[in-house]
Structure formats: structure tokens, C-alpha cells
Amino acid sequence: LSDDPDLHPACIVVIGDQSSGKSSVLESLIKLPLPRGDNIVTKVPLVLQCRSLRENEAPQIAVSIGLASSSSSVKNLTNTNSLEKVIRDFQQKILSSANGCQVSDKPIFVNVKSYAIPDVTLIDLPGINYSNENIKSQIKSMYEKYISKDNVIILNVLSCLTDVPSNESVLFAKKADPLGIRTMNVFTKIDRSTFSDFRNKIKEVNRFIAVRNRTPEELTQNISWENVRSYETQLLDTWDIDPSCKGICALSQFLVTEGYEMVLKSIANLLQEIPRHIYDIETEVKELGLPCSSELEKKYAYDGMSTYVTERLNLLLKGLSNLDDSHDLFMNLCLQEKLNAYSEAFLLAQRAIFSERTFQFVEQSLSKTKGTVLPNFLSTSVFKLVFENLIQCHGLYDLTASGLVYRGFSMPNSGNREDSIIDYIKKCISQLLAEHFTKKPLSNVFTKRFTNDIYDKLNQYAVEISSVLESLLHAELNVGPYTVNSQYIDNIQRLKNLSSSSKESEKPSNVNSGKNTLFGSSTYTQSSRSPEKVSAPDDLELDSKTITLLSNCLTSQNQAVSEMQVCLYSYWLVFKKRLIDHVHIIIRDFVTSKIQKFNDLAQILWLENYDVYLDILQETNDVAVLRSRLTTRLDNMKKAHSTLKNIFS
């Protein structure tokens, strides 16, 4: 569990100022050479896993970046003298990828099995550097990370030459352990201090041990560890302090005893915490889904994606959206708004259709036929010709057959651009796919390919719908004018009656000669007295001015032209309602039969692109790394839990 971010086994952490003698103390404990120097030498956490040799075991030293059991860069040493160089090389390797930082919190593990060393794990942190504020800040953060846990023993190494009350490592230890029950202060360089000075310094701390390390001269002369221990004993025998506070042997005994007690206390807690973390990690791995390594796993991931989008589309089309959904995903509402915008654009177009120009076209067309002066005569061929011209020349054909479905269209009154039905559906499906890929990430290559395939298929559907709408328009134009709707005749009669009522109410004092029509007129003058207002039913869609024009139209000398215009407008009202209703039904049927069944569309694409999808459907590299890390943590926790249960029992 040493590398686990959530569970922290009991450990002993070594802190202190730069050049306080930390490395020398550790050397004395494990009897192996560690990096030394005047400047900052320890630049990363050094985890010393010390084990005393059992019977029939051989000495061993293994150095690795990360745990040896999971690291690919393990170096096994046969020559103890090369340990210092290997540690320096590993430090340099870590710092070379640390973006220019001079220290790093990525640990180096040194696994040592040797004779006459304590069974402890020590974590040696970089010494506090006072000359560089940036390095000092990074080391402080490292200290807070490692010594704040309650199951950590703090080994604070102090030089007898330092001012204890103001020492940074002392302040850090007191902050993490205010009562001092987890802290042991180790005083070094006692050979350069008097007992009187030493006695004054230990008054500032709760617990202490005094040790004597090898001096630089002794190191140069290669004085043995046994001789150094002898010098230490000779010096401390002259000092009046408790035997448990004297020397490296006392420190070794303290570490074994205190470390053992700390481990026993933490085992019970770990046995309770580990199962909870195992459950959380298993849940997280389950949420990642299958790893997309086999064909079955790829299909499972693909089906999960299509099912998610299908279910969301069905809910959205029923008006059931999530609280955090944007307005664009209110699909039932937005689709109806698109259809309403189409209807509005269709209706607004009639102002341009029925104009003075239309009147002139009707008159010119009728002038080429016989019998135009006969009363109550309506030329079917002229009617059809004029009606086709109205639909084709004013954009209504393109608006219905292509603009609504896949090209988009502009509103006649404002010029605002409306997205087509297909473009809107593409946008919604893209958002839903993005939602799913956020939770279940798949490779960018696959997501782009699948999205493009969906777009292509929707474009095919758009062409099919457009073809249906074109056929509908062709049928209207080829068969028309046709209706069995009695409303057509009723509209003609109501328009005539409305025009007569309007004529009586206006009573104009002077009307200029000229052509006055339902859809356009020359200038006319009326009396200063305002006419009595005559209102029209909403379904006739006429304002008072149009009603006035209608009354003038029906008193025109050219009876055939007047009749043609009234009949055109009456048929237009029937045709318009019929066409808009059919368009709404066709679009709604498309949404119901195609979009709500997104899963069927996805399965068609799977069959059409089977080999390609199998090749590119992979989870993202980030997910693969996360899955590997979670799996490793899970395995380590299960092994640790089994081991701890055996120890506890």
C-alpha cells in the first residue's frame, strides 16, 4: 500500500534541515553508503525498506523508481559501494522529466536485506533549503503530505549547532504533532558540542536521542562502523542522560519498538478501511465498462452507446428533459417551433404572392382565353397556370421540398435564418453522443467516424423526406385545383358578402378610376369621414384594407378577373391548410419512425461498417491508463487485506 493515494500504512518519515546529518544517520542504521554533499543532495523521497536477514537468506539490495513489484526499472546490486551512484542516477532520471523542478515527490525505493539492521521502513525526505524559496516551498509541501497522518512517526534530525526554537523542521513537526507523541528528535554532531549546550537544547523538545555519525575525515580514512560506534559510546558515557537516549543502537531499538506498536495500531484501522476502498474501486472499474479488447466487448460498448442515445431521444421527444439540459434539447418543443416557423414563413409569403403583379398576370392570362366577359365563368387552365406560378415563383416549392428538411430557410419578415429539421436533429444527436462519450470515453477516431456516418445516414433520410414532399407538391399542382372541401365554396361566398358589407360602410365621396383588386389597387381617395370598421373571421386572414379592396374588386368591369382572384384566394386558404397539415404529419412520422428508433439506425451502421468499427473502436488512452492503475490498486489492496488478516489473527 506504500504507493496508494488513499491508504497510508504506518511508516517512519525522516525530516530535517539540509546538511543536518540525515543521510549520515540513515547510513549508520543500514550500514550502507548514501548520497552526501554540501548542497541539497536528497532531491526525492527515498524509501528505505530494511529487513534483517533470516536463516539461509542472502544479502540483497534492489533500487527502483516506484515499488519494485510494479516497476520496470529495478536495479539489483551486488556491490554496496555502487548504491550511492545508482540513487543519484535515478534522482536525475526523475528530475529530467519534472519540467525543470529541482526536487520531486516521486519516490525511489531501496529494498535492503542485510545483517544486523532494524526491520523498519524509513522515508527520507529532502532537507529544508533556506537559500532558494521556490525549493523550500516545494519541500514544505512534501513535508505536509508525508507527516500529517496520525500513523506516521516523525524522525526529526537536528544538528547540535542549530537554534532549536526557530528551526523549520521543529516547527513543521510541532504543527503536524502538537503534543509531540509521534516525534523523535535525533541530535547529530554531538562531538562538536558541549554537554552544557546540549542540555539547553533538549529543553525545547519532548523526546530525543543523541547520535554520533562518521565525520568527513573518518569517511575519507574509511573508519569502520564498529569504530565509529565505539567513539560514540566513549563520548556519550561522559554525558548524564538516560541510556535509552544514547546512540544509534538506542535509535534502532526505538524505531523497531515504536514502529511495531504503530503498525499494530494501524492494522485494525486498515482492515476496516480497505474493504470500503475495494468496493469503491470495483464500482469505478465497473463504471468504465468492458475494456473493448475483444469483438464481444466492442459490440457491448457500441450497444451501450446506441441504447443511451435512443433512451434519451425518446424521453426528449416526449418532453421529458433533464434539469441541466439546454433549450436546444427540448426536442418536442423545438421541433414544433421549427414546424411553426415553416407555417409562418408559408403564410407570410402570401403577401408577396397576392399583389398587383399577380392581378396583372391573371388579367394577361385571361385575356388570351375566350369568354372572359361571360358572367360566372372560371377558366380551369388559367386557374391552374396562375396557381402553379404562385407556388413556383415565390419560393414556396423550395421552402417545402428542401428548405424545411435539410437546407434551412429565412423568415420573410425578419430575415432570421432557421435551421432545417435535419440540421437540428444532427445537433441534438451530437450533444447526446458527447454526453455518453464523457461518461464512457471511446477513441476520437471512432467517435468522429461514427458521428460522420450518422450525419450521412440522416442526409439520406432528408433526401427521402424531401422526395415525399416533392411528390405531395406535384400532386397538388398536377391535380389542382381540386377539393371536396365545402369550405372552398363557403369562403367564396363569405368573401363576397364581406366585401358588400364593407362597400356599404365606406360610402366614399370620390373614387378615382382605375383597377381595384382584392390583392392590389391603384390610388384611391375616400371621404374625410372614417368608414365603419368591418371585421373578418380569423380563418379568412383579411385586414380592413383588404376587405375594402375586395369590395372595389367585385364592382370591377372585368367580372372574370374579379371572380378569378376571389376563387384563387379561396382555394389558397384550403390548399395552404391542407399542405401545412400534411407537411407536419410527414415530419412527425419521420421523427417517430426513424429518430425515435435510433437504435435501429445504429445497428444498420454497425452492419454496414462492421470491419472498420471493429478496427477503430477502442477506449481512450486515458481510460486505459486509469483502468490499469485501478486494477493494480485493487490487486494490491486485496493482497494487503489478506496479509493483514493473517497478521491480525
C-alpha positions as CSV (number, residue, x, y, z in Angstrom):
1,L,0.0,0.0,0.0
2,S,3.0,2.3,0.0
3,D,2.0,3.9,-3.3
4,D,-1.7,4.1,-2.6
5,P,-3.2,7.6,-2.6
6,D,-5.9,6.9,0.0
7,L,-4.5,4.3,2.4
8,H,-1.3,5.1,4.2
9,P,0.4,2.3,6.2
10,A,2.3,3.1,9.3
11,C,5.8,4.5,8.5
12,I,8.7,6.5,9.8
13,V,9.5,9.7,8.0
14,V,12.9,11.4,8.3
15,I,12.9,15.2,8.1
16,G,15.4,18.0,8.9
17,D,17.5,20.9,7.6
18,Q,19.8,20.5,4.7
19,S,23.2,19.2,6.0
20,S,21.7,18.4,9.4
21,G,23.1,14.8,9.1
22,K,20.0,12.9,7.9
23,S,21.8,10.8,5.4
24,S,24.6,10.0,7.9
25,V,22.0,8.8,10.5
26,L,20.4,6.6,7.9
27,E,23.9,5.3,6.8
28,S,24.6,4.4,10.5
29,L,21.3,2.5,10.7
30,I,21.5,0.4,7.5
31,K,25.3,0.5,7.2
32,L,25.3,1.4,3.6
33,P,26.7,4.4,1.7
34,L,24.0,7.0,0.8
35,P,24.5,10.3,-1.3
36,R,26.2,13.0,0.7
37,G,27.3,16.6,-0.1
38,D,27.3,20.2,1.0
39,N,24.3,21.4,-1.1
40,I,20.9,19.7,-1.4
41,V,21.6,16.0,-2.0
42,T,18.4,14.2,-1.3
43,K,16.1,15.6,-4.0
44,V,13.3,13.0,-4.0
45,P,11.7,10.9,-1.2
46,L,14.0,7.9,-0.5
47,V,12.0,4.9,0.8
48,L,14.4,2.5,2.7
49,Q,12.7,-0.8,3.2
50,C,15.1,-2.6,5.7
51,R,14.8,-6.2,6.6
52,S,17.2,-8.2,8.8
53,L,18.3,-11.4,7.2
54,R,16.7,-14.6,8.3
55,E,18.3,-18.0,8.2
56,N,19.5,-19.2,4.8
57,E,18.9,-15.8,3.2
58,A,21.5,-13.9,1.2
59,P,22.1,-10.1,1.4
60,Q,20.2,-8.2,-1.2
61,I,19.9,-4.6,-2.4
62,A,17.3,-3.5,-5.0
63,V,16.7,0.0,-6.2
64,S,13.6,1.1,-8.2
65,I,11.5,4.1,-9.2
66,G,8.2,3.0,-7.7
67,L,7.6,-0.2,-5.9
68,A,9.9,-3.0,-7.1
69,S,6.9,-5.3,-7.5
70,S,5.4,-3.0,-10.1
71,S,8.4,-1.1,-11.5
72,S,10.1,-1.9,-14.8
73,S,13.3,-0.2,-13.8
74,V,14.6,-2.4,-10.9
75,K,18.3,-2.4,-10.4
76,N,19.7,-5.3,-8.3
77,L,23.1,-4.5,-6.7
78,T,25.8,-6.9,-5.7
79,N,28.3,-4.2,-4.8
80,T,27.2,-2.0,-1.9
81,N,29.6,0.8,-3.0
82,S,27.6,1.4,-6.1
83,L,24.4,2.2,-4.2
84,E,25.2,5.9,-3.9
85,K,25.7,6.3,-7.6
86,V,22.6,4.4,-8.5
87,I,20.5,6.6,-6.3
88,R,22.0,9.7,-7.9
89,D,21.3,8.4,-11.4
90,F,17.7,7.5,-10.5
91,Q,17.2,11.0,-9.0
92,Q,18.5,12.6,-12.2
93,K,16.2,10.4,-14.3
94,I,13.2,11.6,-12.2
95,L,14.2,15.3,-12.3
96,S,14.8,15.2,-16.0
97,S,11.1,14.7,-16.6
98,A,10.0,17.1,-13.8
99,N,9.7,20.2,-16.0
100,G,12.8,21.9,-14.7
101,C,12.0,21.3,-11.0
102,Q,15.0,20.7,-8.7
103,V,13.0,18.4,-6.3
104,S,10.2,15.9,-6.9
105,D,7.8,13.9,-4.7
106,K,8.2,10.8,-6.9
107,P,9.9,8.3,-4.6
108,I,12.9,6.0,-5.1
109,F,12.6,2.6,-3.3
110,V,15.6,0.9,-1.8
111,N,14.9,-2.6,-0.6
112,V,17.7,-3.8,1.7
113,K,18.2,-7.2,3.3
114,S,21.3,-7.3,5.4
115,Y,22.8,-8.5,8.7
116,A,22.2,-6.5,12.0
117,I,19.8,-3.9,10.6
118,P,16.4,-3.0,12.1
119,D,13.2,-4.3,10.4
120,V,11.8,-0.9,9.6
121,T,10.7,1.2,6.6
122,L,12.1,4.7,6.6
123,I,11.2,7.6,4.2
124,D,14.0,10.1,3.9
125,L,12.7,13.5,2.6
126,P,14.8,16.3,1.1
127,G,16.3,18.6,3.7
128,I,14.9,22.1,4.1
129,N,16.9,24.5,1.8
130,Y,17.0,28.1,3.1
131,S,18.8,29.7,0.1
132,N,16.0,29.1,-2.5
133,E,12.4,30.0,-1.6
134,N,11.0,28.0,-4.5
135,I,12.7,24.8,-3.5
136,K,11.9,25.5,0.2
137,S,8.2,25.9,-0.7
138,Q,8.2,22.5,-2.6
139,I,9.9,20.7,0.3
140,K,7.4,22.2,2.8
141,S,4.5,20.8,0.7
142,M,6.2,17.5,0.6
143,Y,6.6,17.5,4.4
144,E,2.9,18.3,4.9
145,K,1.9,15.5,2.6
146,Y,4.0,12.9,4.4
147,I,3.9,13.7,8.1
148,S,0.3,14.9,8.6
149,K,-1.1,11.3,9.1
150,D,-1.6,10.0,12.6
151,N,0.1,6.7,11.8
152,V,3.4,8.3,10.9
153,I,6.4,8.5,13.3
154,I,8.4,11.7,12.7
155,L,12.2,11.4,12.9
156,N,13.4,15.0,13.1
157,V,17.2,15.2,12.6
158,L,18.7,18.2,14.3
159,S,22.3,19.4,14.4
160,C,23.6,20.3,17.8
161,L,24.8,23.5,16.2
162,T,21.3,24.7,15.3
163,D,18.9,27.1,17.2
164,V,16.2,24.6,18.1
165,P,13.3,27.0,18.8
166,S,13.5,28.7,15.4
167,N,14.4,25.6,13.4
168,E,12.0,25.0,10.5
169,S,11.8,21.2,10.9
170,V,10.9,21.6,14.6
171,L,8.1,24.0,13.6
172,F,6.8,21.6,11.0
173,A,6.9,18.6,13.4
174,K,5.0,20.7,16.1
175,K,2.4,21.7,13.5
176,A,1.8,18.0,12.5
177,D,2.2,16.6,16.0
178,P,1.4,19.4,18.6
179,L,1.7,17.0,21.6
180,G,5.0,15.5,20.3
181,I,3.8,11.9,20.9
182,R,4.8,10.9,17.3
183,T,8.0,12.8,17.1
184,M,11.5,11.7,18.0
185,N,14.3,14.4,17.7
186,V,17.7,13.0,16.8
187,F,20.6,15.3,17.6
188,T,23.7,14.9,15.5
189,K,27.2,16.4,15.5
190,I,27.4,15.9,19.3
191,D,31.2,15.7,19.0
192,R,31.2,19.4,18.1
193,S,29.0,20.5,21.1
194,T,29.4,20.6,24.9
195,F,27.1,18.8,27.2
196,S,26.1,22.1,28.7
197,D,24.9,23.4,25.4
198,F,23.3,20.1,24.5
199,R,21.3,20.2,27.8
200,N,19.9,23.6,27.0
201,K,18.8,22.5,23.5
202,I,16.9,19.4,24.7
203,K,14.8,21.5,27.0
204,E,13.0,22.7,23.8
205,V,11.8,19.1,22.8
206,N,9.8,16.3,24.3
207,R,11.9,13.3,23.2
208,F,15.4,13.0,21.9
209,I,18.2,10.6,21.1
210,A,21.9,11.8,20.7
211,V,24.0,10.1,18.0
212,R,27.5,10.5,16.6
213,N,28.0,10.0,12.8
214,R,31.1,9.5,10.8
215,T,33.0,12.7,10.3
216,P,34.2,13.7,6.8
217,E,37.8,12.8,7.9
218,E,36.7,9.4,9.2
219,L,34.8,8.8,6.0
220,T,37.9,9.6,4.0
221,Q,40.0,7.3,6.2
222,N,37.4,4.6,5.8
223,I,36.9,4.2,9.5
224,S,34.7,1.1,10.2
225,W,31.1,1.3,11.6
226,E,32.2,-0.5,14.7
227,N,34.9,2.0,15.4
228,V,32.5,4.9,15.0
229,R,30.1,3.2,17.4
230,S,33.0,2.9,19.9
231,Y,33.8,6.6,19.6
232,E,30.1,7.4,20.1
233,T,29.9,5.3,23.3
234,Q,33.0,6.8,24.7
235,L,31.6,10.4,24.2
236,L,28.1,9.7,25.5
237,D,29.3,7.8,28.6
238,T,30.5,11.2,29.8
239,W,27.1,12.8,29.4
240,D,24.5,12.5,32.1
241,I,21.4,11.4,30.0
242,D,19.2,8.3,30.0
243,P,20.8,5.3,28.3
244,S,17.7,5.0,26.1
245,C,18.7,8.3,24.6
246,K,22.3,7.4,23.7
247,G,23.5,6.4,20.3
248,I,22.5,4.6,17.1
249,C,21.7,1.4,18.9
250,A,19.1,3.2,21.1
251,L,17.7,4.8,17.9
252,S,17.4,1.4,16.2
253,Q,15.7,-0.1,19.2
254,F,13.3,2.9,19.3
255,L,12.4,2.6,15.6
256,V,11.7,-1.2,15.9
257,T,9.6,-0.8,19.1
258,E,7.7,2.3,18.2
259,G,7.3,1.2,14.6
260,Y,5.9,-2.2,15.7
261,E,3.4,-0.6,18.0
262,M,2.3,1.9,15.4
263,V,1.9,-0.9,12.8
264,L,-0.3,-2.9,15.3
265,K,-2.5,0.1,15.9
266,S,-2.9,0.8,12.2
267,I,-3.7,-2.8,11.2
268,A,-7.2,-2.8,12.8
269,N,-8.0,0.6,11.0
270,L,-6.7,-0.7,7.7
271,L,-8.8,-3.9,8.0
272,Q,-11.9,-1.6,8.2
273,E,-10.8,0.9,5.6
274,I,-9.5,-1.5,2.8
275,P,-12.9,-3.2,2.1
276,R,-14.6,0.1,1.7
277,H,-11.9,1.2,-0.8
278,I,-12.1,-2.1,-2.6
279,Y,-15.8,-1.6,-3.1
280,D,-15.3,2.0,-4.4
281,I,-12.6,0.9,-6.8
282,E,-14.6,-2.1,-8.1
283,T,-17.5,0.3,-8.6
284,E,-15.3,2.7,-10.5
285,V,-13.9,-0.1,-12.7
286,K,-17.4,-1.3,-13.4
287,E,-18.4,2.2,-14.5
288,L,-15.6,2.2,-17.0
289,G,-17.3,-0.7,-18.7
290,L,-15.5,-3.5,-20.6
291,P,-12.1,-2.7,-22.0
292,C,-13.0,-3.0,-25.7
293,S,-10.3,-5.6,-26.3
294,S,-12.4,-8.4,-27.9
295,E,-15.2,-8.3,-30.5
296,L,-17.8,-9.1,-27.9
297,E,-16.6,-6.2,-25.6
298,K,-16.6,-3.8,-28.6
299,K,-20.2,-4.7,-29.5
300,Y,-21.2,-4.3,-25.9
301,A,-19.7,-0.8,-25.8
302,Y,-21.4,0.0,-29.1
303,D,-24.8,-1.2,-28.0
304,G,-24.4,0.7,-24.7
305,M,-23.8,3.9,-26.7
306,S,-26.8,3.4,-29.1
307,T,-29.1,2.4,-26.2
308,Y,-28.2,5.5,-24.2
309,V,-28.9,7.8,-27.2
310,T,-32.1,6.0,-28.0
311,E,-33.5,6.3,-24.5
312,R,-32.6,9.9,-24.2
313,L,-34.1,10.7,-27.6
314,N,-37.4,9.0,-26.6
315,L,-37.6,10.9,-23.4
316,L,-36.8,14.2,-25.0
317,L,-39.3,13.7,-27.8
318,K,-41.9,13.1,-25.0
319,G,-41.0,16.4,-23.4
320,L,-39.0,14.7,-20.5
321,S,-35.7,16.5,-20.3
322,N,-33.0,16.6,-17.6
323,L,-32.7,19.6,-15.3
324,D,-29.3,20.6,-16.8
325,D,-30.4,20.1,-20.5
326,S,-30.0,23.2,-22.7
327,H,-33.0,24.6,-24.5
328,D,-31.8,23.0,-27.7
329,L,-32.5,19.6,-26.2
330,F,-36.2,20.4,-25.6
331,M,-36.8,18.4,-28.7
332,N,-40.6,18.1,-28.6
333,L,-40.8,21.9,-28.2
334,C,-38.1,22.8,-30.7
335,L,-39.4,20.5,-33.4
336,Q,-42.8,22.1,-33.1
337,E,-41.2,25.6,-33.2
338,K,-39.4,24.6,-36.5
339,L,-42.8,23.5,-37.9
340,N,-44.5,26.6,-36.7
341,A,-41.7,28.7,-38.2
342,Y,-42.3,26.9,-41.5
343,S,-46.0,27.6,-41.3
344,E,-45.4,31.2,-40.5
345,A,-43.0,31.6,-43.4
346,F,-45.6,30.0,-45.7
347,L,-48.3,32.4,-44.5
348,L,-46.1,35.5,-44.7
349,A,-45.3,34.6,-48.3
350,Q,-48.9,35.2,-49.4
351,R,-48.4,39.0,-49.0
352,A,-45.8,38.8,-51.8
353,I,-47.8,36.3,-53.8
354,F,-51.1,38.1,-53.9
355,S,-50.1,41.6,-55.2
356,E,-50.7,44.0,-58.1
357,R,-48.3,41.9,-60.1
358,T,-50.5,38.8,-59.5
359,F,-53.5,40.8,-60.7
360,Q,-51.7,41.7,-63.9
361,F,-50.7,38.1,-64.5
362,V,-54.3,36.9,-64.0
363,E,-55.6,39.6,-66.4
364,Q,-53.0,38.8,-69.0
365,S,-53.6,35.1,-68.8
366,L,-57.4,35.5,-69.1
367,S,-57.1,37.9,-72.0
368,K,-55.7,35.0,-74.0
369,T,-58.8,32.8,-73.5
370,K,-62.3,33.1,-74.9
371,G,-65.4,34.0,-73.0
372,T,-63.6,36.1,-70.3
373,V,-66.5,38.6,-70.3
374,L,-69.2,35.9,-69.6
375,P,-70.5,36.1,-66.1
376,N,-69.7,33.4,-63.6
377,F,-67.1,31.8,-65.9
378,L,-63.8,30.4,-64.5
379,S,-61.1,29.1,-66.8
380,T,-59.6,26.0,-65.2
381,S,-56.5,26.1,-67.3
382,V,-55.8,29.7,-66.4
383,F,-56.5,28.9,-62.7
384,K,-54.0,26.1,-62.8
385,L,-51.4,28.1,-64.6
386,V,-51.7,31.0,-62.2
387,F,-51.7,28.8,-59.2
388,E,-48.6,26.9,-60.3
389,N,-46.9,30.3,-61.0
390,L,-47.7,31.5,-57.5
391,I,-46.2,28.4,-55.9
392,Q,-43.1,28.1,-58.1
393,C,-42.1,31.7,-58.4
394,H,-42.4,32.8,-54.7
395,G,-40.2,30.1,-53.1
396,L,-42.9,28.0,-51.5
397,Y,-41.9,24.9,-53.5
398,D,-38.3,25.1,-52.3
399,L,-39.4,26.1,-48.8
400,T,-41.5,22.9,-48.5
401,A,-39.4,20.4,-50.5
402,S,-35.9,21.3,-49.3
403,G,-35.7,24.4,-47.0
404,L,-37.7,22.9,-44.1
405,V,-36.0,19.5,-44.3
406,Y,-32.3,20.0,-45.0
407,R,-31.3,23.4,-46.3
408,G,-32.8,25.8,-43.8
409,F,-34.8,28.9,-44.6
410,S,-35.1,32.6,-43.9
411,M,-38.2,34.2,-42.3
412,P,-39.7,36.7,-44.8
413,N,-40.5,39.4,-42.2
414,S,-37.2,39.4,-40.2
415,G,-34.6,37.6,-42.4
416,N,-33.6,35.4,-39.5
417,R,-32.2,32.1,-40.5
418,E,-34.0,28.9,-39.3
419,D,-32.0,25.6,-39.2
420,S,-33.5,22.7,-41.1
421,I,-35.1,19.8,-39.3
422,I,-32.2,17.5,-40.2
423,D,-29.6,20.1,-39.0
424,Y,-31.4,20.4,-35.7
425,I,-31.6,16.7,-35.2
426,K,-27.9,16.4,-36.0
427,K,-27.1,18.9,-33.3
428,C,-29.2,17.1,-30.7
429,I,-27.7,13.7,-31.5
430,S,-24.2,15.2,-31.4
431,Q,-24.9,16.5,-27.9
432,L,-26.3,13.2,-26.7
433,L,-23.2,11.3,-28.1
434,A,-21.0,13.8,-26.4
435,E,-22.8,13.2,-23.1
436,H,-22.3,9.4,-23.5
437,F,-18.6,9.7,-24.5
438,T,-18.0,11.9,-21.5
439,K,-19.1,9.0,-19.2
440,K,-17.9,6.2,-21.5
441,P,-15.0,7.6,-23.5
442,L,-14.1,5.9,-26.8
443,S,-11.3,6.8,-29.2
444,N,-11.5,10.0,-31.2
445,V,-11.1,8.1,-34.4
446,F,-14.2,6.0,-33.7
447,T,-16.3,8.9,-32.4
448,K,-15.6,11.1,-35.4
449,R,-16.2,8.2,-37.8
450,F,-19.5,7.2,-36.2
451,T,-20.7,10.8,-36.0
452,N,-20.0,11.3,-39.7
453,D,-21.8,8.1,-40.5
454,I,-24.8,9.2,-38.6
455,Y,-24.8,12.5,-40.5
456,D,-24.6,10.7,-43.8
457,K,-27.5,8.5,-42.9
458,L,-29.6,11.5,-41.8
459,N,-28.8,13.2,-45.0
460,Q,-30.1,10.2,-46.9
461,Y,-33.3,10.3,-44.8
462,A,-33.5,14.0,-45.6
463,V,-33.4,13.3,-49.4
464,E,-36.2,10.7,-48.9
465,I,-38.4,13.1,-47.0
466,S,-37.7,15.8,-49.5
467,S,-38.8,13.4,-52.2
468,V,-42.0,12.7,-50.4
469,L,-42.8,16.4,-50.0
470,E,-42.0,17.0,-53.7
471,S,-44.4,14.3,-54.6
472,L,-47.0,15.9,-52.4
473,L,-46.5,19.3,-54.1
474,H,-46.5,17.7,-57.6
475,A,-49.8,16.0,-56.8
476,E,-51.3,19.3,-55.6
477,L,-50.2,21.1,-58.7
478,N,-51.0,18.4,-61.2
479,V,-54.4,17.6,-59.9
480,G,-55.3,21.1,-58.7
481,P,-57.4,23.0,-58.5
482,Y,-59.2,20.1,-56.6
483,T,-61.0,20.0,-53.4
484,V,-64.1,18.3,-52.0
485,N,-63.8,20.7,-49.1
486,S,-67.1,22.6,-48.8
487,Q,-65.1,25.4,-47.2
488,Y,-63.9,26.4,-50.6
489,I,-67.3,27.5,-51.8
490,D,-68.2,28.9,-48.4
491,N,-65.0,31.0,-48.5
492,I,-66.0,32.5,-51.9
493,Q,-69.5,33.4,-50.6
494,R,-68.2,34.9,-47.3
495,L,-65.6,37.0,-49.2
496,K,-68.4,38.4,-51.4
497,N,-70.7,39.1,-48.5
498,L,-67.8,40.7,-46.5
499,S,-66.9,42.9,-49.5
500,S,-70.6,44.0,-49.9
501,S,-70.8,44.9,-46.2
502,S,-67.6,46.8,-46.4
503,K,-68.8,48.7,-49.5
504,E,-71.9,50.0,-47.8
505,S,-70.0,51.1,-44.7
506,E,-67.3,53.1,-46.6
507,K,-69.6,55.3,-48.8
508,P,-66.6,57.1,-50.5
509,S,-67.2,60.6,-51.7
510,N,-64.8,60.2,-54.7
511,V,-63.2,57.1,-56.1
512,N,-60.6,57.6,-58.8
513,S,-61.0,55.5,-61.9
514,G,-58.6,52.6,-62.1
515,K,-58.3,49.0,-61.4
516,N,-59.1,48.0,-57.8
517,T,-58.5,44.4,-56.8
518,L,-58.5,42.1,-53.8
519,F,-54.7,41.9,-53.9
520,G,-53.6,45.3,-55.1
521,S,-55.0,48.6,-56.4
522,S,-54.3,52.0,-57.9
523,T,-54.5,55.0,-55.6
524,Y,-58.0,55.9,-54.4
525,T,-59.5,58.7,-52.2
526,Q,-62.2,58.4,-49.7
527,S,-64.2,60.9,-47.7
528,S,-62.9,62.5,-44.6
529,R,-65.4,60.7,-42.5
530,S,-63.9,57.4,-41.3
531,P,-65.7,54.3,-42.5
532,E,-67.4,52.0,-40.1
533,K,-65.0,49.1,-39.4
534,V,-65.9,45.7,-40.7
535,S,-64.0,42.8,-39.3
536,A,-63.3,39.4,-40.9
537,P,-63.2,36.0,-39.4
538,D,-59.7,34.9,-38.5
539,D,-59.7,32.0,-40.9
540,L,-60.0,34.4,-43.9
541,E,-56.9,36.2,-42.8
542,L,-58.0,39.6,-44.1
543,D,-57.5,43.1,-42.7
544,S,-59.9,46.0,-43.1
545,K,-57.9,47.4,-46.0
546,T,-58.0,44.2,-47.9
547,I,-61.8,44.0,-47.3
548,T,-62.1,47.5,-48.8
549,L,-60.1,46.4,-51.9
550,L,-62.2,43.3,-52.2
551,S,-65.4,45.5,-52.4
552,N,-63.8,47.5,-55.2
553,C,-62.7,44.3,-57.0
554,L,-66.2,42.9,-57.1
555,T,-67.6,46.1,-58.7
556,S,-64.9,46.0,-61.4
557,Q,-66.0,46.0,-65.0
558,N,-63.9,42.8,-65.7
559,Q,-66.1,40.2,-64.0
560,A,-63.8,37.3,-64.9
561,V,-60.7,38.8,-63.4
562,S,-62.6,39.6,-60.2
563,E,-64.0,36.1,-60.0
564,M,-60.6,34.5,-60.7
565,Q,-58.9,36.4,-57.9
566,V,-61.6,35.6,-55.4
567,C,-61.5,31.9,-56.3
568,L,-57.7,31.9,-56.2
569,Y,-57.7,33.3,-52.7
570,S,-60.5,31.0,-51.5
571,Y,-58.7,27.9,-52.9
572,W,-55.4,29.2,-51.5
573,L,-56.9,29.1,-48.0
574,V,-57.9,25.5,-48.4
575,F,-54.7,24.4,-50.1
576,K,-52.5,26.1,-47.6
577,K,-54.1,24.5,-44.6
578,R,-54.1,21.1,-46.3
579,L,-50.4,21.3,-47.3
580,I,-49.2,22.5,-43.9
581,D,-51.1,19.7,-42.2
582,H,-49.6,17.1,-44.5
583,V,-46.1,18.5,-44.0
584,H,-46.5,18.4,-40.2
585,I,-47.7,14.8,-40.4
586,I,-44.9,13.7,-42.7
587,I,-42.2,15.3,-40.5
588,R,-43.7,13.9,-37.3
589,D,-43.9,10.4,-38.9
590,F,-40.2,10.7,-39.9
591,V,-39.3,11.6,-36.3
592,T,-41.4,8.7,-34.9
593,S,-40.2,6.0,-37.4
594,K,-36.5,7.0,-37.7
595,I,-35.2,9.2,-34.9
596,Q,-37.1,7.6,-32.0
597,K,-35.7,4.3,-33.3
598,F,-32.1,5.5,-33.2
599,N,-31.0,2.0,-32.1
600,D,-32.2,0.5,-35.4
601,L,-30.2,3.2,-37.2
602,A,-27.1,2.4,-35.2
603,Q,-27.4,-1.4,-35.9
604,I,-27.7,-0.6,-39.6
605,L,-24.4,1.3,-39.4
606,W,-22.8,-1.5,-37.5
607,L,-23.6,-4.0,-40.2
608,E,-22.5,-1.6,-43.0
609,N,-19.2,-0.7,-41.3
610,Y,-18.5,-3.9,-39.3
611,D,-14.8,-4.3,-40.2
612,V,-14.0,-0.6,-39.8
613,Y,-15.7,-0.3,-36.4
614,L,-14.0,-3.4,-35.0
615,D,-10.7,-1.9,-36.0
616,I,-11.1,1.6,-34.6
617,L,-13.5,1.1,-31.6
618,Q,-11.1,1.4,-28.7
619,E,-11.2,3.1,-25.3
620,T,-9.1,6.2,-25.0
621,N,-5.6,6.1,-23.7
622,D,-6.6,8.0,-20.6
623,V,-9.2,5.4,-19.8
624,A,-6.7,2.5,-20.5
625,V,-4.2,4.1,-18.1
626,L,-6.9,4.7,-15.5
627,R,-8.1,1.1,-15.8
628,S,-4.6,-0.2,-15.4
629,R,-4.0,2.0,-12.3
630,L,-7.3,1.0,-10.7
631,T,-6.7,-2.7,-11.4
632,T,-3.2,-2.5,-9.8
633,R,-4.6,-0.7,-6.8
634,L,-7.3,-3.3,-6.5
635,D,-4.9,-6.2,-6.6
636,N,-2.6,-4.5,-4.1
637,M,-5.5,-3.9,-1.7
638,K,-6.7,-7.4,-1.9
639,K,-3.3,-8.8,-1.2
640,A,-2.7,-6.3,1.6
641,H,-6.1,-7.2,3.2
642,S,-5.3,-10.9,3.1
643,T,-1.9,-10.3,4.6
644,L,-3.2,-8.0,7.3
645,K,-6.0,-10.5,8.3
646,N,-3.3,-13.2,8.8
647,I,-1.2,-10.8,10.9
648,F,-4.2,-9.7,12.9
649,S,-5.3,-13.3,13.6
